């Protein structure tokens, strides 16, 4: 049985988290290990699973409750940058932006955020 990831992108606008989107991320166990130690060594992860953030958006929480899953976690803006540097493009040169989609039509960079957006994160969980 395979393991898949469910990702929800959230952005902070005027101090409140808002749901931005839910990219369709393809199965990649090396990526899952790096994000949360899933299907691999948790000591090599950016962070062990942290659970759902307490200030998660209503839509993300609804989808989390509906889909259930395991190893709930999230990555901060800084951790997403670390993940992107680690990823560096796979064997066909696929960027992290191709894998997770673009944020506001740009890369996952805080320098490219619209004026009122101050932060972003990925909230995610896995299923088997």
KEKE-3310 file (N, C-alpha, C; in steps of 0.2 Angstrom, whole numbers, plus 5000, padded with zeros to 4 digits):
npx = (5004:5003:5009:5002:5002:4994:4992:4990:4991:4994:4992:4997:4987:4986:4988:4980:4978:4975:4967:4975:4977:4977:4989:4992:5002:5014:5018:5032:5044:5057:5055:5044:5051:5060:5052:5044:5049:5042:5040:5053:5068:5066:5075:5082:5073:5067:5059:5052:5035:5023:5010:4994:4994:4989:4982:4976:4968:4950:4945:4956:4957:4944:4946:4956:4950:4940:4948:4956:4970:4988:5003:5002:5007:5017:5025:5036:5039:5053:5057:5051:5059:5072:5069:5067:5080:5086:5080:5083:5080:5075:5079:5074:5075:5065:5058:5055:5044:5037:5033:5025:5017:5015:5017:5007:5010:5024:5040:5043:5046:5049:5052:5044:5031:5014:5010:5002:5003:5011:5017:5019:5014:5015:5003:5000:4997:4997:4992:4988)
npy = (4994:5011:5027:5043:5061:5075:5092:5108:5125:5139:5157:5171:5185:5202:5198:5187:5170:5163:5151:5146:5137:5120:5110:5097:5085:5075:5057:5055:5047:5051:5065:5065:5060:5070:5080:5076:5064:5053:5038:5035:5040:5048:5056:5062:5072:5088:5092:5083:5076:5089:5090:5098:5115:5127:5138:5135:5136:5137:5129:5121:5114:5107:5099:5091:5084:5078:5070:5063:5053:5053:5057:5072:5088:5104:5116:5130:5146:5147:5134:5129:5135:5129:5116:5118:5121:5110:5101:5105:5101:5087:5072:5075:5088:5095:5108:5113:5122:5117:5105:5109:5119:5137:5152:5165:5167:5167:5161:5151:5162:5175:5187:5190:5191:5198:5215:5215:5202:5192:5180:5163:5145:5127:5116:5099:5081:5063:5048:5031)
npz = (5000:4996:5001:5003:5002:5009:5006:5012:5008:5017:5020:5028:5031:5034:5048:5050:5047:5031:5020:5006:4995:4989:4984:4972:4976:4971:4974:4984:4992:4997:4998:5008:5019:5021:5024:5036:5041:5037:5030:5031:5039:5054:5060:5050:5045:5042:5053:5066:5065:5069:5072:5069:5067:5080:5076:5064:5048:5045:5034:5031:5043:5042:5031:5036:5046:5039:5030:5038:5042:5045:5055:5055:5051:5049:5039:5041:5034:5033:5034:5023:5013:5017:5013:4999:4995:4999:4990:4977:4963:4954:4946:4933:4933:4940:4949:4966:4966:4955:4960:4971:4967:4963:4972:4973:4959:4959:4965:4980:4989:5002:4998:4987:4990:4991:4997:5009:5014:5026:5029:5026:5025:5024:5028:5032:5030:5030:5021:5020)
capx = (5000:5007:5008:5001:5002:4988:4995:4986:4995:4990:4995:4995:4986:4984:4989:4976:4979:4969:4968:4977:4976:4979:4992:4992:5009:5015:5021:5040:5046:5062:5052:5040:5055:5063:5047:5042:5051:5037:5043:5060:5072:5064:5081:5084:5068:5067:5056:5047:5028:5022:5003:4991:4995:4983:4978:4975:4961:4944:4945:4961:4955:4939:4949:4960:4945:4937:4952:4959:4977:4992:5009:5000:5013:5017:5032:5036:5042:5060:5058:5050:5065:5077:5066:5068:5087:5088:5077:5087:5078:5076:5082:5072:5076:5059:5059:5050:5038:5033:5030:5020:5014:5018:5014:5006:5013:5031:5043:5041:5051:5046:5053:5039:5024:5011:5011:4998:5005:5017:5020:5015:5016:5011:5000:5000:4996:4998:4987:4990)
capy = (5000:5017:5033:5050:5067:5080:5098:5114:5131:5145:5163:5176:5192:5206:5195:5181:5164:5161:5146:5148:5132:5113:5107:5090:5084:5068:5053:5055:5045:5055:5071:5064:5059:5076:5085:5074:5058:5048:5033:5035:5041:5054:5060:5066:5076:5095:5092:5077:5079:5094:5091:5103:5121:5128:5143:5133:5139:5132:5125:5116:5109:5103:5094:5087:5080:5074:5065:5060:5053:5052:5061:5079:5093:5110:5118:5137:5149:5146:5127:5128:5138:5124:5111:5120:5121:5102:5097:5107:5099:5080:5069:5078:5095:5097:5112:5113:5126:5113:5100:5111:5125:5143:5156:5172:5167:5167:5155:5151:5167:5180:5194:5190:5191:5205:5219:5213:5195:5193:5174:5157:5139:5121:5111:5093:5075:5058:5043:5025)
capz = (5000:4995:5006:4999:5006:5008:5008:5011:5008:5021:5020:5034:5028:5040:5054:5051:5042:5026:5016:4999:4990:4990:4978:4971:4977:4969:4979:4983:4999:5000:5000:5014:5024:5023:5027:5042:5043:5035:5026:5032:5046:5056:5062:5044:5043:5044:5059:5066:5064:5074:5073:5066:5071:5084:5073:5057:5045:5046:5028:5032:5049:5040:5027:5040:5050:5034:5027:5044:5040:5051:5054:5054:5053:5045:5038:5041:5028:5034:5033:5016:5010:5018:5009:4992:4995:4999:4984:4971:4957:4954:4940:4927:4935:4943:4955:4972:4963:4950:4964:4976:4964:4964:4977:4970:4953:4959:4968:4987:4992:5005:4994:4981:4993:4991:5003:5016:5016:5030:5031:5023:5028:5022:5033:5028:5033:5025:5022:5018)
cpx = (5004:5005:5007:5001:4996:4991:4990:4991:4991:4995:4993:4994:4983:4983:4984:4978:4973:4971:4969:4976:4978:4982:4992:4999:5010:5019:5029:5042:5052:5060:5048:5045:5058:5058:5045:5044:5047:5040:5050:5063:5070:5069:5084:5079:5070:5065:5052:5040:5026:5014:5001:4992:4988:4979:4977:4968:4956:4944:4950:4959:4949:4941:4953:4955:4942:4941:4956:4967:4981:4998:5007:5006:5012:5024:5031:5039:5049:5061:5056:5056:5071:5075:5068:5076:5089:5086:5081:5085:5079:5079:5080:5072:5069:5060:5054:5044:5034:5030:5024:5016:5017:5014:5013:5010:5021:5034:5041:5047:5047:5046:5047:5032:5021:5011:5008:5000:5011:5020:5016:5018:5012:5009:4998:4999:4997:4993:4990:4985)
cpy = (5006:5022:5039:5055:5072:5087:5104:5120:5136:5151:5167:5183:5196:5203:5189:5176:5163:5155:5148:5143:5125:5110:5100:5088:5076:5064:5053:5053:5049:5062:5070:5063:5065:5081:5083:5067:5052:5044:5033:5037:5048:5059:5064:5071:5084:5096:5086:5080:5083:5094:5097:5110:5124:5134:5141:5136:5134:5127:5119:5111:5105:5098:5089:5082:5075:5068:5061:5059:5052:5057:5069:5083:5099:5112:5126:5139:5147:5139:5125:5130:5132:5118:5112:5119:5114:5099:5099:5104:5091:5078:5072:5086:5099:5102:5111:5116:5121:5107:5102:5117:5131:5147:5163:5172:5167:5161:5156:5156:5173:5187:5195:5191:5198:5208:5217:5206:5195:5186:5169:5151:5133:5117:5105:5087:5069:5053:5037:5021)
cpz = (5000:5000:5002:5004:5004:5011:5007:5013:5012:5021:5026:5030:5034:5047:5055:5045:5038:5022:5009:4994:4993:4984:4978:4971:4975:4974:4978:4990:5001:5002:5007:5020:5026:5026:5034:5045:5041:5030:5026:5039:5048:5058:5056:5041:5045:5051:5060:5066:5070:5076:5069:5070:5074:5080:5065:5055:5046:5040:5029:5037:5046:5036:5031:5044:5045:5032:5032:5042:5046:5050:5052:5056:5049:5044:5038:5035:5028:5032:5026:5011:5011:5013:5002:4991:4994:4993:4978:4964:4957:4948:4934:4928:4937:4949:4960:4970:4959:4955:4968:4973:4966:4969:4974:4963:4953:4963:4976:4991:4996:5002:4989:4984:4992:4997:5009:5018:5019:5031:5027:5026:5024:5028:5029:5033:5028:5026:5018:5014)
residu = (UNK:UNK:UNK:UNK:UNK:UNK:UNK:UNK:UNK:UNK:UNK:UNK:UNK:UNK:UNK:UNK:UNK:UNK:UNK:UNK:UNK:UNK:UNK:UNK:UNK:UNK:UNK:UNK:UNK:UNK:UNK:UNK:UNK:UNK:UNK:UNK:UNK:UNK:UNK:UNK:UNK:UNK:UNK:UNK:UNK:UNK:UNK:UNK:UNK:UNK:UNK:UNK:UNK:UNK:UNK:UNK:UNK:UNK:UNK:UNK:UNK:UNK:UNK:UNK:UNK:UNK:UNK:UNK:UNK:UNK:UNK:UNK:UNK:UNK:UNK:UNK:UNK:UNK:UNK:UNK:UNK:UNK:UNK:UNK:UNK:UNK:UNK:UNK:UNK:UNK:UNK:UNK:UNK:UNK:UNK:UNK:UNK:UNK:UNK:UNK:UNK:UNK:UNK:UNK:UNK:UNK:UNK:UNK:UNK:UNK:UNK:UNK:UNK:UNK:UNK:UNK:UNK:UNK:UNK:UNK:UNK:UNK:UNK:UNK:UNK:UNK:UNK:UNK)
# end
